[in-house]
Amino acid sequence: MANYITHLDVHHHGADEQNLLSHGFNKIDVNLNKGEEGNGSHVWFKKESDHAPITRIQLTFNIEMSVGLIKAGYIKLPNPIIPAPGADPIYIWFFQGSGPYDTPIVELGFTTTAEAEVQMFQQGWEKLACDLKRRAGGDWLYMWVKRENPTYITDVAVTDSFKSDEEYIKKGYIRVDEDARRGVGRGYTFIWYRQTTDPKRALSDLKVSTTESEFQALQQQEYQPVNINFHEWIGSHPLYLWYKREESGKPIKAITLVLNTAAVPVYKKAGIAVIEKNLNAGTKGNIEYLCFNQ
């Protein structure tokens, strides 16, 4: 049997569980719809040596997010993760690749507390930023992946439309599947990253600038800006994401967004960097912070 995951499925209460068992699937014993009577939901996986490994997983909460994934050859699981009334329908998409930015996924996990999230980061897991209970309320529920080898962030990008999704995906980028301007009310902004297994090629720091003086200071410190102003359409002060790559620096292993403000002190106590500059400052959007783990 292969060590890496090759197949995925989502099973809801009342469906034929025996069929999945007979086809060699294994259930992750976490009910993702706990508390909703009669509507249990589980993710199942299979590992087969004669199939290509799954190397990238994306989550979608609207149709527009799907277009680039379809064009880039991702496979969509037909059932939403949680069939909860009022929740955004979150779907799992996966890709089986063998390019320079593809590293096989060997385990899947889920968390509902900030403390559990910290433990996952410390054990080398990668967080998918979309809350599986998006707009449903209750605990913050996140999906995590563990890869065959340690990976590091080698590139970051930002998009403010869906036009270039296919291009980024085909170039090996992974989308941080939460709107970085959530609640602002106009368009979608997403952060993207690519991974490497070579720590010498990794980024060593990330910053956010919100004023002209900060912009100039980061330029002088030889940080590189990602060329999209998060506040372009808002009419507020410019806000930019910056990165730096130094071989002598500590490599960045993971990047995500934090919307649960109660998680911030838990992350910081554990040494996980949270840039406490709200990406939606000056708007009615959600408070969002950029976070990275080294």
Backbone as a ProteinNet text record, in pm:
[ID]
protein_1_A
[PRIMARY]
MANYITHLDVHHHGADEQNLLSHGFNKIDVNLNKGEEGNGSHVWFKKESDHAPITRIQLTFNIEMSVGLIKAGYIKLPNPIIPAPGADPIYIWFFQGSGPYDTPIVELGFTTTAEAEVQMFQQGWEKLACDLKRRAGGDWLYMWVKRENPTYITDVAVTDSFKSDEEYIKKGYIRVDEDARRGVGRGYTFIWYRQTTDPKRALSDLKVSTTESEFQALQQQEYQPVNINFHEWIGSHPLYLWYKREESGKPIKAITLVLNTAAVPVYKKAGIAVIEKNLNAGTKGNIEYLCFNQ
[TERTIARY]
84	0	87.9	47.4	121.3	110.5	207.6	202.1	118.3	104.6	33.9	-113.4	-194.1	-337.7	-362	-446.3	-473.8	-620.7	-711.5	-854.5	-917.2	-1021.5	-1096.6	-1245.9	-1323.6	-1468.9	-1528.6	-1648.3	-1724.9	-1852.1	-1877.5	-1992.8	-2085	-2214	-2312.7	-2394.9	-2442.8	-2525.7	-2643.3	-2663.1	-2772.8	-2729.1	-2608.7	-2557.6	-2496.8	-2455.1	-2407.5	-2261.3	-2241.1	-2105.4	-2034.4	-2109.3	-2050.4	-1985.9	-2041.8	-1985.9	-1845.3	-1823	-1689.6	-1592.6	-1637.6	-1552.5	-1511.7	-1606.2	-1578.1	-1480.5	-1468	-1373.4	-1241.8	-1218.3	-1088.7	-1070.6	-1180.4	-1169.5	-1159.3	-1092.7	-1081.1	-1148.6	-1223.1	-1295.1	-1210.5	-1206.3	-1147.7	-1256.5	-1230.2	-1335.8	-1362.1	-1397.7	-1436.4	-1565.2	-1673.1	-1800.3	-1794.6	-1788.3	-1771.3	-1900.4	-2008.5	-2136.7	-2194.5	-2107	-2146.8	-2245.6	-2350.3	-2451.2	-2573.2	-2562.1	-2677.4	-2734.7	-2841	-2896.5	-2930.4	-2878.7	-2910	-2833.4	-2740.8	-2668.5	-2517.9	-2473	-2330.2	-2257	-2131	-2050.9	-1906.9	-1851	-1714.3	-1637.2	-1507.5	-1418.5	-1352.5	-1345.4	-1284.4	-1166	-1068.8	-952.5	-907.7	-827.2	-771.1	-628.6	-543	-404.2	-377.9	-346	-319.6	-192.5	-100.4	30.8	26.2	-83.3	-91.1	-165.4	-186.1	-248.2	-157.5	-171.6	-89.2	-129.8	-35.7	-68.7	-144.9	-229.7	-292.7	-189.9	-165	-60.5	-113.6	-234.8	-292.3	-441.9	-490.3	-632.9	-677.7	-788.6	-847.2	-991.3	-1040.2	-1179.5	-1246.4	-1371.8	-1444.7	-1573.7	-1611.7	-1738.6	-1826	-1782.9	-1869.2	-1830.7	-1915.4	-1894.4	-1771.3	-1746.9	-1634.2	-1500.2	-1488.3	-1364	-1337.3	-1440.6	-1430.5	-1372.9	-1391.8	-1361.3	-1215.4	-1123.2	-981.2	-940.6	-1001.3	-969.3	-1010.7	-1128.3	-1175.4	-1079.3	-1042.1	-953.6	-814.5	-773.2	-639.7	-638.4	-754.1	-758.1	-782.9	-834	-869.9	-998.1	-1012.4	-1130.4	-1212.7	-1343.2	-1433.1	-1509.9	-1514.5	-1601.9	-1745.2	-1840.8	-1976.2	-2056.7	-2024.9	-2102.7	-2032.9	-2106.7	-2046.4	-2004.1	-1906.3	-1855.5	-1962.8	-2032.8	-2133.6	-2267	-2369.5	-2499.9	-2583.2	-2527.7	-2596.9	-2675.8	-2798.7	-2878.6	-2809.3	-2803.8	-2744.8	-2595.3	-2528.9	-2384.1	-2348.4	-2233.6	-2182.1	-2150.7	-2189.9	-2156.5	-2007.6	-1932.1	-1787.5	-1758.9	-1690.1	-1656	-1505.3	-1467.1	-1326.5	-1290.3	-1177.6	-1118.9	-977.8	-934	-797.3	-727.4	-593.5	-509.2	-401.4	-374.6	-270.3	-158.6	-54.8	51	187.3	280.8	418.1	519.5	477.9	565.9	657.8	741	838.9	775.5	646.9	580.6	477.9	485.5	390.7	459.1	405.6	455	336.7	344.7	230.5	176.2	43.9	-24.5	-41.2	-3.2	-6.3	-109.8	-154	-253.9	-346.1	-467.4	-564	-608.2	-636.9	-683	-778.1	-840.5	-937.3	-920.6	-946.8	-938.2	-1059.7	-1091.4	-1201.4	-1159.9	-1032	-984.1	-850.3	-821.4	-693.6	-576.8	-597.9	-492.6	-455.9	-558.2	-532.2	-462	-497.4	-433.1	-283.6	-248.3	-107.6	-31.8	-91.3	-25.8	-3.3	-99.9	-85.8	28.3	34.4	145	278.6	287.5	413.8	454.7	359.8	388.8	405.1	409.3	437.9	319	197.8	78.5	54.2	-24.6	-57.1	-207.6	-244.8	-384.3	-451.5	-570.8	-654.3	-739.8	-730.1	-777.4	-928.5	-1002.5	-1148	-1213.9	-1288.5	-1365.8	-1473.3	-1471.7	-1566.7	-1710.3	-1726.9	-1860.5	-1883.1	-1826.5	-1836.8	-1983.3	-2015	-2148.5	-2249.3	-2204.6	-2297.3	-2295.1	-2190.5	-2178.7	-2118.5	-2101.4	-2041.2	-1890.3	-1825.3	-1679.9	-1616.1	-1498.1	-1418.4	-1362.4	-1398.8	-1361.4	-1268.9	-1147.7	-1049.6	-996	-963	-903	-752.5	-674.9	-529	-473.8	-357.3	-290.7	-147.5	-100.9	37.5	102.4	220.8	286.2	397.6	437.3	537.5	671.5	705.2	829.3	798.7	883.1	861.8	864.4	775.7	770.7	781.8	820.8	842.7	781.9	750.2	691	801.6	795.1	897.5	849.8	717.6	661.8	526.6	492.4	358.3	305.6	174	110.1	-26.3	-86.2	-219.7	-298.9	-426.6	-514.5	-640.2	-695.5	-820.3	-931.1	-915.6	-1020.5	-992.9	-1084.3	-1066.7	-1002.5	-968	-920.2	-790.4	-702.6	-571.3	-561.3	-673.8	-669.6	-606.7	-651.6	-600.2	-449	-400.9	-257	-178.6	-225.2	-154.1	-157.7	-272.9	-285.2	-193.3	-188.8	-103.1	45.3	76.9	216.1	251	156.5	185.9	146.5	73.4	32.2	-87.2	-92.8	-205.6	-275.7	-405.5	-481.1	-514.3	-495.9	-543.2	-693.7	-771.4	-913.3	-1002.9	-968.5	-1056.9	-1034.9	-1143.9	-1136.8	-1061.8	-950	-869.9	-937.8	-1048.5	-1128.3	-1272.6	-1285.4	-1417.5	-1505.4	-1624.9	-1720.9	-1713.2	-1612.8	-1598.7	-1711.1	-1754.8	-1872.9	-1847.2	-1721	-1693.6	-1575.8	-1601.5	-1495.8	-1435.9	-1336.3	-1266.2	-1116.7	-1044.6	-898.9	-844.9	-753.5	-696.7	-544.5	-487.6	-342.9	-309.3	-196.8	-152.4	-8.9	29.6	169	210.7	342	400.5	496.2	512.8	594.5	720.9	820.2	943.1	985.4	1059	1114.2	1255.7	1306.1	1440.6	1433.5	1472.7	1462.1	1544.7	1646.7	1730.4	1655.4	1548.2	1469.3	1347.7	1335.1	1215.5	1220.6	1101.6	1092.1	1125.9	1182.5	1223.6	1143	1063.9	983.5	871.7	764.2	651.1	616.6	574.3	532.3	408.8	339.3	227	249.7	238.2	251.6	115.2	90	-38.4	-21.4	103.3	129.7	244.4	259.2	367.3	503.3	513.1	641.4	680.2	580.9	609.8	652.1	586.2	619.8	766.5	808.5	945.3	1046.2	1008.7	1099.5	1125	1019.7	1036.7	1117.1	1099.3	1182.1	1329.4	1358.6	1497.2	1556.4	1469.4	1515.9	1519.6	1496.7	1506.2	1398.7	1282	1164.9	1106.8	1038	976.1	823.8	756.4	610.6	539.5	427.3	337.8	252.2	248.7	204.4	53.6	-16.5	-160.1	-188.1	-253.1	-295.7	-428.7	-430.3	-551.3	-667.8	-636.9	-739.8	-764.7	-727	-738.9	-880.8	-979.4	-1118.6	-1190.2	-1120.8	-1186.6	-1172.1	-1065.7	-1039.7	-973.7	-925.9	-858.1	-707.2	-631.7	-485.7	-437.6	-331.1	-280.9	-232.4	-256.2	-210.8	-144.6	-18.8	57.6	116.2	128.8	199.2	342.7	438.7	580.4	643.6	750.8	822.6	972.3	1046.5	1191.9	1245.9	1353.7	1415.9	1563.7	1601.4	1740.7	1782.2	1890.1	1934.6	1968.7	2011	2046.8	1924.8	1809.1	1687.5	1620	1523.7	1448	1339.9	1333.5	1238	1093.1	1003.8	861	802.1	732.5	675.5	530.7	455.5	312.5	263.6	158.7	97.5	-54	-124	-269.3	-327.8	-459.7	-530.5	-597.3	-602.3	-668.4	-787.7	-908.7	-1029.7	-1081.9	-1042.3	-1080.7	-983.3	-1021.3	-929.3	-890	-974.2	-941.2	-822.2	-790.8	-678.5	-544.9	-546.9	-422.3	-329.1	-373.7	-281.1	-232.5	-314.8	-274.6	-162	-177.6	-73.8	55.9	44.9	164.6	238.7	165.6	228.4	309.4	264.4	333.2	444.7	464.6	571.4	534.6	405.1	358.4	331	391.7	386.5	248.8	191.5	67	95	73.7	92.4	-36.4	-35.1	-158.1	-189.5	-207.2	-253	-373.2	-489.8	-614	-617.1	-630.5	-634	-758	-857.9	-981.1	-999.1	-889.5	-897.1	-962.7	-1049.8	-1117.7	-1240.2	-1279.9	-1399	-1489.6	-1604	-1695.6	-1670.8	-1560.4	-1528.1	-1477.7	-1461.9	-1412.7	-1270.5	-1238.5	-1099.4	-1022.8	-914.1	-832.6	-685.6	-610.9	-467.6	-394.4	-280.4	-195.1	-109	-92.6	-18.7	78.7	195.5	288.1	365.9	405.9	476.3	615.6	715.4	854.1	911.6
-120.1	0	125.6	223.5	348.6	423	508.2	590.2	714.6	755.8	880	854	959.2	950.3	964.2	876.4	875.6	901.7	878.6	896.7	966.5	1045.2	1112.3	1098.5	1105.2	1108.2	1174.4	1229.8	1285.2	1203.4	1154.4	1067.5	1133	1140	1195.6	1084.6	1110.3	1013.3	967.8	838.5	784.2	727.8	764.5	709.8	571.6	504	366.4	362.8	356.3	352.4	222.3	113.4	-16.1	-16.7	60.5	68.4	125.7	228.7	287.1	187.7	118.4	19.4	-92	-137.1	-246.2	-205.3	-75.1	-24.9	21.5	-14.5	11.8	148.6	223.8	356.5	345.5	443.9	454.4	583.3	573.8	691.1	767.1	899.7	983.8	1002.5	954	943.8	1077.7	1177	1308.9	1348.4	1361.5	1403.9	1554.3	1595.1	1735.7	1815.3	1746	1814.3	1778.2	1767.4	1729.9	1832.2	1781.5	1869.6	1884.7	1846.7	1850.8	1709.3	1683.8	1548.8	1490.2	1368.2	1296.9	1343.3	1437.5	1491.2	1479.9	1364.7	1343.5	1350.3	1393.1	1406.6	1367.3	1280.2	1234.6	1239.9	1262.5	1252.6	1114.8	1053.5	921.6	933.2	841.9	844	701.8	692.5	563.4	584.9	484.8	487.9	366.3	389.8	279.9	308.9	213.6	234	245.6	199.2	207.1	332.3	427.8	554.4	670.9	780.8	897.9	960.9	1017.1	1078.7	1210	1238.9	1370.9	1466.7	1576.1	1669.5	1806.8	1839.6	1968.7	1952.4	2019.7	2021.1	2165.3	2199	2332.2	2319.5	2423.9	2430.3	2547.6	2532.2	2641.8	2669.7	2798.3	2836	2916.2	2931.7	2991.1	2937	2961.3	2905	2964.2	3093.1	3159.6	3095.9	3048	2985	2854.2	2796.8	2665.3	2670.6	2781.6	2788.1	2755.7	2821.3	2796.4	2655.3	2599.4	2462.4	2362.2	2382.8	2294	2298.2	2418.7	2434.8	2377.2	2376	2326.2	2176.2	2109.3	1965	1913.5	1996.9	1949.7	1865.7	1774.5	1689	1734.8	1750.4	1796.5	1679.8	1672.5	1575.9	1626.6	1541.4	1589	1640.7	1595.9	1637	1747.7	1849	1949.3	1883.7	1942.1	1880.6	1875.3	1987	1993.8	2040.5	1956	1995.1	2069.7	2180.4	2252.4	2369.4	2389.7	2504.2	2635.9	2724.6	2855.4	2862.8	2747	2745.9	2760.4	2820	2818.2	2673.9	2627.7	2490.5	2479.9	2414.6	2401	2268.3	2276.5	2156	2133.2	2005.8	1966.6	1940.3	1995.7	1970.8	1917.5	1823.9	1774.6	1758.5	1759.5	1752.7	1648.5	1568.9	1467.2	1508.2	1569.2	1626	1565.8	1597.7	1548.3	1655.9	1781.5	1891.3	1931.6	2033.5	2076.2	2134.1	2170.4	2229	2134.2	2006.1	1906.5	1809.5	1800.3	1706	1623.1	1489.3	1404	1430.6	1422.8	1434.8	1295.2	1279.1	1146.9	1135.3	1249	1245.4	1366.3	1350.3	1458.3	1469.4	1592.2	1610.9	1728.8	1744.6	1852.2	1907.8	2038	2101.1	2189.9	2210.2	2299.1	2401.3	2400.1	2495.8	2553.8	2674	2738.1	2657.9	2597.5	2517.1	2397.2	2333.6	2220.5	2267.2	2386.1	2441.6	2460.9	2513.8	2535	2403	2299	2168.8	2116.8	2138.3	2092.6	2166.7	2298.5	2375.1	2322.3	2298.8	2254.6	2116.4	2036.9	1902.6	1899.1	2017.4	2023.7	2010.5	2030.7	2023	2156.5	2151.5	2268.5	2295.1	2417.1	2452	2502.5	2451	2506.4	2615.8	2737.2	2855.7	2873.2	2798	2814.3	2741.2	2814.9	2754.7	2664.7	2536.8	2441.7	2470.7	2552.9	2595.6	2742.5	2783.4	2923	2967.7	3068.5	3127.7	3037	2922.4	2832.9	2855.4	2922.5	2943.6	2823.5	2836	2726.9	2735.8	2623	2619.6	2650	2706.1	2723.2	2586.4	2535.7	2399.9	2406.5	2352.8	2361.8	2224.5	2212.5	2091.6	2114.5	2009.4	2016.4	1902.6	1924.6	1819.4	1803.5	1680.6	1647.6	1590.1	1639.6	1598.5	1496.3	1431.9	1325.9	1378.2	1501.9	1566.4	1707.7	1763.8	1902.7	1996.7	2094.4	2192.9	2333.4	2425.2	2563.8	2654.6	2777.2	2872.5	2937.3	2922.5	2979.6	3100.4	3116.5	3231.2	3267.5	3396.5	3441.8	3534.6	3539.8	3626.3	3666.5	3769.7	3815.6	3842.2	3802.3	3832.8	3901.5	3991.2	4058.2	4033.2	3926.9	3878.8	3731.5	3665.2	3523.2	3499	3605.5	3592.9	3514.1	3526.3	3461.2	3333.3	3284.2	3163.3	3044.9	3019.3	2904.1	2913.7	3032.4	3053	3022.1	3075.3	3051.6	2904.4	2840.8	2700.1	2612.9	2639.6	2560.4	2583.5	2696.1	2724.3	2667.2	2594.4	2526.5	2599.9	2710.5	2785.7	2720.6	2740.5	2698.4	2823.9	2828.9	2945.7	2933.3	3041.3	3048.5	3072.9	2969.1	2970.3	3043.2	3167.2	3258.6	3397.4	3466.5	3600.5	3691.6	3746.9	3834.2	3968.6	3993.9	4115.7	4074.7	3970	3916.1	4020.9	4036.6	4127.1	4270	4298.1	4435	4467.7	4364.8	4383.5	4407.8	4400	4419	4332.7	4238.6	4154.4	4060.9	3984.7	3890.6	3909.4	3900.9	3907.9	3781.5	3713	3589.9	3596.8	3537.6	3519.7	3380.3	3369.1	3241.8	3213.8	3084.7	3050.5	2925.2	2914.6	2791.9	2733.2	2601.8	2531.6	2473.5	2453.1	2386.6	2293.7	2190.1	2104.6	2147.8	2252.9	2304.5	2428.2	2419	2534.7	2654.7	2630.9	2741.6	2829.8	2778.8	2856	2921.3	2906.2	2952.8	3101.8	3161.6	3297	3293.2	3404.5	3408.4	3506.7	3594.6	3689.1	3746.8	3785.9	3853.7	3977.2	4082.4	4205.1	4259.9	4351.4	4424.3	4572.4	4654.4	4799.3	4865.2	4965.1	5035.7	5186.5	5233.7	5377.1	5397.3	5518.2	5550.5	5533.7	5572.6	5560.1	5413.1	5326.8	5184	5127.6	5173.1	5129.7	5160.6	5283.5	5325.8	5251.7	5229.8	5160.5	5016.9	4947.9	4811.1	4805.3	4903	4911.9	4923.5	5008.7	5029.9	4905	4823	4697.5	4582.1	4615.2	4521	4412.5	4445.7	4359.8	4384.3	4283.8	4296.1	4302	4399.2	4407.5	4315.5	4260.4	4191.8	4301.3	4306.9	4428.9	4447.6	4420.3	4451.9	4521.9	4636.9	4710.3	4651.8	4596.3	4533.9	4633.4	4761.1	4862.7	4945.4	4891.8	4966.1	5015.3	4931.6	4966.1	5035.4	5045.3	5095.4	5246.8	5302.5	5444.7	5475.1	5370.5	5387.2	5393.5	5397.6	5400.5	5272	5276.2	5156.2	5052.1	4925.4	4816.4	4711.7	4680.4	4587.9	4474.9	4358.8	4244.5	4246.5	4221.7	4222.1	4089.6	4051.1	3928.8	3950.4	3863.4	3869.3	3727.4	3709.8	3578.3	3591.2	3536.2	3538.3	3397	3347.4	3211.1	3193.6	3302.1	3294.2	3303	3336.8	3350.3	3217.2	3217.2	3096.4	3076.4	2960.9	2941.2	2937.7	2995.8	2993.6	2861.3	2793.3	2662.4	2670.2	2767	2773.2	2916.4	2947.4	3079.7	3062	3144.4	3134.5	3267.4	3274	3390.7	3354.4	3449.5	3428.6	3522.9	3466	3545	3534.5	3429.3	3410.2	3489	3609.4	3695.4	3634.5	3547.1	3481.2	3386.5	3347.4	3257	3329.8	3461.4	3537.5	3520	3542.8	3524.5	3380.8	3285.7	3144.5	3117.5	3169.4	3154.8	3220.5	3344.5	3421.1	3356.5	3303.9	3237	3116.5	3053.1	2934.9	2972.2	3101.6	3144.1	3145.8	3139.2	3147	3293.4	3343.4	3486.2	3528.4	3629.9	3690.1	3838.5	3882.6	4023.9	4095.9	4164.1	4223.4	4357.6	4350.8	4464.4	4415.6	4461.1	4414.3	4443	4338.5	4355.6	4432.8	4442.1	4513.9	4640.8	4694.5	4817	4929.3	5002.4	5113.5	5073.3	4947.3	4897.5	4827.7	4781.4	4704.3	4553.9	4518.2	4377	4310.6	4178	4100.5	4141	4133.2	4149.2	4026.6	4049.9	3940.1	3973.1	3876.6	3891.4	3785.3	3823.5	3728.2	3657.1	3529.2	3447.1	3357.3	3334.6	3237.5	3164.3	3042.3	2955	2925.5	2932.2	2906	2789.3
0	0	0	-74.6	-80.5	53	80.4	201.2	178.8	53	21.6	-12.5	3.4	-25.4	-175.5	-229.2	-373.9	-406.6	-310	-333.5	-213.3	-239.4	-133.6	-159.6	-52.4	-66.5	56.9	41.2	152.3	165.7	286.6	312.3	413.2	381.6	472.5	536.4	654.7	726.3	638.9	632.8	554.7	420.7	376	250.3	276.5	169.9	179.6	224.9	354.5	408.9	372.9	365.1	333.8	195.8	105.3	-29.8	-27.7	53.8	65.1	129.5	232.3	297.8	201.7	119.8	26.4	-83.2	-105.3	-206	-143.9	-18.7	43.3	104.7	122.1	182.7	334.9	394.5	539.3	584.8	695.4	745.4	846.4	831.4	935.7	1041	1160.9	1262.1	1331.9	1252.1	1303.2	1233.5	1309	1251.3	1228.9	1103.6	1070.8	1087.2	1107.5	1128	1264.8	1363	1498.5	1553.9	1615.2	1672.7	1585.3	1457.6	1367.3	1358.6	1429	1439.8	1302.5	1279.6	1156.5	1035	1053.3	937.8	955.4	1002.4	1018.7	885.7	890.2	768.5	799.1	714.6	733.5	601	612.7	496.9	499.7	383.5	366.6	270.6	285.9	198	166.2	62.1	22.6	-24.7	-0.3	-45.2	-132.7	-259.5	-352.6	-431.4	-432.3	-493.6	-645.6	-707.3	-853.4	-900.9	-810.7	-847.5	-807.5	-878.3	-849.7	-716.5	-642.8	-514.2	-530	-434.7	-427.6	-368.5	-438.5	-395.7	-356.8	-400.7	-364.2	-338.3	-234	-201.7	-188.9	-253.5	-243.1	-197.7	-133.5	-90.7	-160	-199.7	-262	-187	-183.7	-122.1	-216.9	-343.5	-445.1	-582.9	-680.2	-814.2	-880.1	-860.3	-927.1	-890	-768	-724.3	-797.1	-855.9	-919.3	-1060.4	-1130.3	-1273.6	-1302.4	-1232.3	-1255.4	-1220.8	-1116.3	-1075.5	-1182.3	-1241	-1348.1	-1466.1	-1507.7	-1623.1	-1597.9	-1470.9	-1437.1	-1406.6	-1417.2	-1402.3	-1262.3	-1174	-1040.3	-1046.4	-950.8	-939.9	-820.3	-839.8	-734.3	-674.1	-541.1	-475.8	-485.9	-522.1	-553.9	-435.3	-313.2	-197.2	-119.5	-73.1	14.5	145.1	211.8	334.6	442.1	460.7	566.2	507.1	510	456.8	561.4	613.7	721.6	666	712.4	666.1	697.6	599.3	619.7	598.2	589.1	570	423.3	397.7	261.4	224.5	103.3	63.9	30.9	117.9	100	30	-83.5	-160.3	-158.8	-159.9	-168.4	-314.3	-356.6	-488	-465.5	-551	-534.3	-669.2	-661.3	-780.4	-757.3	-858.8	-851.9	-947.6	-891.5	-975	-945.7	-1033.2	-1017.2	-1055.1	-1047.9	-1084.6	-969.6	-992.8	-891	-764.8	-771	-654.4	-593	-630.1	-581.4	-485.2	-363.7	-263.7	-213.7	-221.6	-185.1	-44.9	-32.3	96	155.2	282.5	345.3	457	513.4	620.5	610.6	665.6	676.4	822.2	865.8	1002.1	1012.5	1128.9	1149.9	1291.3	1306.6	1438.3	1461.4	1591.5	1628.4	1734.2	1775.5	1875	1832.2	1882.1	1851.6	1908.9	2026	2087.8	2000.6	1942	1852.3	1724.8	1677.6	1558.4	1582.5	1697.6	1731.9	1729.4	1787.2	1787.9	1646.9	1559.4	1420.7	1350.6	1368.1	1310.4	1360.6	1489.3	1549.1	1500.9	1456.7	1406.7	1254.2	1191.8	1049.1	957.4	1009.8	927.2	857	752.2	668.8	678.8	715.5	737.9	610.9	581.7	475.1	538.1	486.9	559	562.3	483.7	479.9	596.2	677.3	786	724.4	760.4	701.8	743.6	847.8	890.3	854.8	744.9	701.4	695.1	773.5	786.9	857.3	908.1	978.7	1129	1178.6	1322.2	1391.1	1522.4	1598.2	1597.9	1629.6	1636	1500.2	1506.7	1384.5	1347.8	1232.5	1191.9	1069.7	1086.3	978.3	938.7	811.3	755.9	742.2	767.7	763	678.4	618.1	542.6	592.6	590.6	624.8	499.8	467.2	343.2	367.5	259.1	266.6	317	278.2	320	368.8	454.6	497.2	377	377.6	268.7	326	238.1	276.3	170.1	208.1	114.6	32.9	-99	-185.3	-264.5	-281.2	-353.4	-293.4	-298.9	-261.4	-369.9	-383.6	-482.4	-428.2	-488.2	-450.2	-576.7	-579.7	-692.4	-641.1	-723.1	-685.1	-786.7	-865.3	-955	-981	-1051.8	-1080.4	-1217.2	-1289.1	-1426.6	-1439.2	-1340.7	-1350.9	-1268.3	-1215.6	-1131.8	-1204.2	-1325.9	-1400.5	-1417.4	-1450	-1470.3	-1342.6	-1230.7	-1105.3	-1066.7	-1082.4	-1044.7	-1130	-1259.5	-1348.5	-1320.6	-1258.8	-1221.6	-1084.5	-1023.6	-898.6	-772.6	-786.3	-668.8	-599	-468.1	-385.2	-335.3	-348.7	-304.2	-154.7	-81.1	57.3	48	71.2	34.6	135.1	162.1	233.3	174.4	149.3	93.1	189.7	144.8	230.6	254.3	184.1	207.2	238.8	316.3	347.1	416.6	364.2	424.3	374.9	291.5	240.5	142.7	67.4	-16.3	-162.5	-206.1	-348.1	-390.6	-478.5	-531.5	-427.2	-470.4	-384.1	-400.8	-291.9	-294.4	-229	-298.1	-245	-243.6	-140.3	-130.2	-181.5	-250.6	-307.2	-262.1	-264	-233.3	-310.6	-329.7	-385	-282.5	-290.3	-191.5	-254	-170.1	-208.6	-94.1	-126.4	-21.7	15.1	-51.9	-27.6	61.9	188.3	278.6	232.8	150.6	102.9	1.7	-55.4	-152	-87	42.4	112.2	143	156.3	207.9	357	405.5	545.3	629.1	563.1	640.3	554.3	621.1	557.9	640.2	573.1	640.3	570.5	638.5	580.6	606.7	502.1	519.6	504.5	589.5	585.2	570.8	568.6	552.9	455.1	406.7	313.2	380.4	506.7	576.9	594.8	622.8	633.2	498.3	392.1	256.3	226.9	254	226.3	313.9	440.2	531.1	485.3	439.7	393.4	264	176.5	56.1	93.5	190.3	232.6	297	355.7	416.8	316.5	188.6	76.3	79.6	134.1	117.5	-21.8	-75	-206.7	-191	-255.3	-242.3	-340.9	-298.6	-391.3	-454.1	-587.7	-657.4	-666.3	-557.9	-551.5	-419.5	-429.5	-312.5	-264.6	-144.6	-91.3	-84.7	-74.3	-57	-183.7	-298	-423.5	-448.2	-420.6	-451.9	-335.5	-223.3	-103.9	-88.9	-145.3	-128.5	4.2	71.7	199	174.8	281.6	269.2	201.8	120.4	55.1	156.7	124.7	210.2	121.1	150.6	67.9	151.3	87.4	144.2	91.5	180.7	145.2	185.8	114.7	150.2	138.6	203.9	198.5	194.9	119.8	106.5	141.9	256	299.2	337.9	279.3	308.8	455.9	520.1	661.4	753.3	693.8	773.6	798.6	890.2	922.1	816.8	751.3	641.3	689.1	610.1	640.8	592.5	680.7	649.9	602.3	653.9	622.9	634.2	558.9	561.2	562.1	638.1	643.7	689.4	696	747.2	879.3	970.3	1098.9	1108.4	1118.1	1137	1279.7	1348.2	1487.2	1574.6	1615.2	1690.1	1824.2	1878.1	2004.4	1989.6	1865.9	1842.5	1842.8	1826.1	1811.7	1931.2	2056.3	2168.8	2184.3	2145.2	2152.9	2053.5	1932.3	1830.4	1876.4	1923.1	1958.6	2075.1	2171.2	2285.6	2239	2132	2078.5	1980.5	1956.9	1867.5	1721.3	1690.7	1552.6	1520.5	1414.6	1383.6	1332.8	1395.7	1350.2	1324.5	1201.3	1168.2	1205.6	1317.8	1370.6	1303.9	1174.4	1095.6	1016.5	1055.9	997	847.2	766.1	620.4	576.1	664.1	630.7	715.4	764.7	845.7	765.3	830.3	764.2	685.6	694.3	624.2	724.9	677.1	761	748.2	683.5	664.9	790.9	783	896.7	933.6	1061.2	1103	1053.9	982	929.2	945.9	995.8	1011.1	929.5	876	806.9	911	894.6	991.5	915.9	975.1	914.6	1022	986.9	1079.7	1025.9	1112.9	1073	1151.5
[MASK]
++++++++++++++++++++++++++++++++++++++++++++++++++++++++++++++++++++++++++++++++++++++++++++++++++++++++++++++++++++++++++++++++++++++++++++++++++++++++++++++++++++++++++++++++++++++++++++++++++++++++++++++++++++++++++++++++++++++++++++++++++++++++++++++++++++++++++++++++++++++++++++++++++++++

